[in-house]
């Protein structure tokens, strides 16, 4: 991933829409030149992995046009409900198995995995990564070594490495936002000790001191999610190397 300055966020923007994780978004943004794509994954109620940002009622209503009672907030859709829905009424929803089959025709593509589980949900992380491994083993084993997990806390590295020897891992720091005891030097040392090259921050972490320290230690800093070219240029002056983006490549 550190050879690519752009990671296409949630498979990129299409027709002004972001966060679709749709088949059409991938195809369009591949043609624009992206080769590293980030996907959001959530388990359906049947245990299939769906490409969707969350099961929150707000997301389901805006993306899929599905309205639910407040009591159902964060409840997973069934696989059938998810697959039969259209994103913004026209784009194709994808299970990970669908996407894995599609990527057989795109051997130059790398995928960054965003699972969004915190340290208190370690069991969910293991369950999800077990499913990721098993799906790819069945549908597109060549893709396994082009999948790039994002870890959000130190213990997650062992949890996922016990399942498969992932070739590249990104340490994503946005889970630390608002934590007063966040120690960037400690986390940099953890990354270096474990062969992690890429650190991802959000704009709350664009601290010049942190950026400089990352560079001095040989780590590669990325920031998400940046869609403004002027903003990207400013961040590059601080040493930020790459960006998660919906639309910087046009």
N, C-alpha and C positions, 0 to 999 in steps of 0.2 A: 504493500500500500504506500510505502514512503517514497515510491517513484512517481506517484500521482498526486497532483496538487488539488484535485477536486474529488470529493466523494459525493455521489449523487443521492441526496437525502430522500428516503421513502420512494425510491425509483424516479424522483424528479418531478418537476412541474409539467403539467399538460393542460393546455387551454386555460392557463391562469390558475388552475387548481393544484394544490400541493397535498401531501400526505395521502395520496391515493393508493400507493403500492400496487398499482394496476398493471396489467399486461401491456396495455397501450402506452402507459407512461414509460415503461422500460424500453419498448421498441423505439419510441420517438427519441428518447434521450441517449440511447445507444447510437443512433444515427447522428446526433449532435457531437459525439466524440467521447462521452463518458465511458470509462471502463471499470471503475470501482463504484458499486452501488450499495447503499445501505437499505436494509429492509427491517420493518417492524414485524414481530411475530407474537401471536397469542394462540393459546390452545382453545379450540372449540369445546363445547360441552361433550362432544364425542371423542375428544382426544386427538383430533387432527390439528396440525399447525396451520393457522391462517395468517396471511399477510395483511395485518391491520394494526393500527396504532394503539387502540385500546377498545375495550367493550363498554366504555362509559356511554351512558344514554346520549350525551351531547354529540359524541363522535358518530354513533350509529345513526342519529337523526340527520346530521349534516352530510355524512358520507353516503349512507345507504337509504336514507329516507324512512328509516324504521323508528316509529315512536313507541315508547314503552312507559310503563308506570315507574314512578320514582323508586319503588321497592325493588325493581329489577336492575337498578344501576350497577354496572360492572359485572353483571351475569353474562357468561359467554353465550353466544348464539350456537345453535346446532350447526353441524357441517352443512346440512341441507339448506338451512336458512341463509347461511353465509354465501354458499355457492349460487343460490337462486337470486340473490340480490344483485343489483347493478349500482356501481359507484357513480354518484351524481346522475343516475338514470341511464348511463350509457357505457361506463367502463367496466372491464371484466375483473371480478374478484379472483384471487388466486390462493390456493393452498400451496404449502411448500412443495408438495409432490408435483403439482402442476408446473411451478416455476423451475424445479429441478429438471423436468423433462424439456421445457422450453430452452434452458441453458445448454442443452447438448449441442445446439447449433451455434453457441457463442463461447468457444473455448478460451477466449482472451478476457473474459469477464471475471472479476473478483467480487465477492459479496461480504459486506460487513453486517453482522447480526446484532440487532438491538432487541433484547428481550425484556429489559426494564424491571428486573427483579432485584430487590434490595437484600441486604445481609440477613434480614429476618425471614426471607423467603427462599432459603438455600435449597430446600426440598423441591420447590417449584423450578428452580434453575436446573437442578440435576434432571428432573423429569423432562423439561423442555429440551435440554441438550442431548439427552438419550434419544428423544424422538427425532431431533435434527439428524443425529448420526445415523439412526436406523433408516430414515427416509432416504437420505443421500446414498447410503450403502445399497439400497434397493433400486432407486430410480436413476442415480447418476453418480456413481462412486468417484469418477474423476473430479467432481466438484468439491469433494471433501477437503482437498488441499488448497482450494481457492476460497474457502470460507474463513472469515476473519472474525472471531468472537470479540465482543467488547466486554471487558470486566469492569465492575463498578466498586469492588471492594477486594481486599487482598485474598481472602479465603476462597473467592470464586475461582481463582486461577487453578488451585489444586482440584476443586470440584469438577471443572470441565476437562482438565488434563488427565484425570483419572478415567475419563470416558474415551478420549482420543487425543493423539499427539498433534494438536492443531499447529500448523506451520507458522502462523503469525497471530498475534493478539494485540489489541489496542486497550490501553488503560484509560478509561473515561472518568473524568473527575466531577461531572455535574452532580453526582449523588452526594458530594461533599458540600454543595452550596448551602450556606447558612450555618455550617458547623464551625463553631469557634475553635475547636481543637484540630482543625485541618492543618496538617503539617506537610507542606509541599516537598521539603527536603527529604523527609522520611519516605514519602510516596515515590519520589524520584529514585531514591536508593533501592526501593523495592523493585521498581521497574528494571533498573540496571542489573540488579542481582538475578533477575529472572529472564533476561534476554528480551524484554519488551522495549521496542524502539519508539513507538508512537504514543503520545499523550494527547487526549482530546479534552478541551476545555470549552465552556460557553463564555459569553462575553463578560459574565461576572468574574471570570478568572483572568481577564486580559490585563494582568498586572505586569508592568515592564520588568520588575525584578524577577518574577517567576519565569517570564519568557526568556530573559537573559540566562538565568540559572539552568533552564532546560537545555539551551543551546550549548552552554559551557560543558554540560555533562554528556553531550552527544545525543540527546533525545530530540525527537522530531515533533514539534507542536502543531496541532490542528485546532481550529475553532469552529463551532457550529452555532446556529445555522446562519450563514451569511449569503445574502442575495444582492447586496449592493456593491458594485465594482469599486467605487470610491472607498468604501469601508474596508474592503479587502486590501486595497493598496495601502491604506493607513496601517493596517495590522501587519502587513509584510514588513513595514519599517521597524516594527518591534521584534521581528524575527519569526513571526508566525509563518509556517511553511505552507500549510494547506487548509482547505475549507470544506466542511460539509455544506452543500448548497442545493437549492431547488433549481436554480436558473442562471448561474454565472456563465455557463457555456450556452451561447445562443446560436 
